[in-house]
Amino acid sequence: MPDAQAPASLYDLSTTTLDGKPAPLSAYKGTVTLVVNTASQCGYTPQYAGLQKLHDQLKGQGFSVLGFPSNDFGGQEPGSAQEIATFCQRNYGVSFPMFSKVVTRAGQGQSPVYAFLGASGQLPGWNFSKYLVGKDGKVKAFFPSAVTPDDPALRKAIADALAS
């Protein structure tokens, strides 16, 4: 039976930024977000470039990429918050919001953000899994790691969410 206290929306949750500041996700209410579990030492890490491009192209339309570093898969995000920030900026010019490192897997220590996202029936199977979250804060679609930021199906899902 679902927890009666479960949030109704991703935007009801709070987390912390990569530099340790409180970050209420209510700041994104009414926008479309793409929530991605990231890692600096993964074969999919070059997707940072495409995610940044996507963010830049659509941020003026009520869209944002939200990055959540995670060391859950292959130990591919071992760095400190500062190391992650430096890596992302230096190598990919990341300017989209990045949050503190989280546990995406179910169980003890799982981030409330990923507990909410996982209630949609999908949890990341690897780094760079993507959740498309609508303006209402509910998961609209899930895309596994191999789906790149320029994939036509992902782009169509984002366009549809922005139009709704």
Secondary structure, 3 states (H helix, E strand, C coil): CCCCCCCCCHHHCEEEECCCCEEEHHHHCCCEEEEEEECCCCCCCCHHHHHHHHHHHHHHHCEEEEEEECCCCCCCCCCCHHHHHHHHHHHHCCCCCEECCCCCCCCCCCCHHHHHHHCCCCCCCCCCCEEEECCCCCEEEEECCCCCCCCHHHHHHHHHHHHC
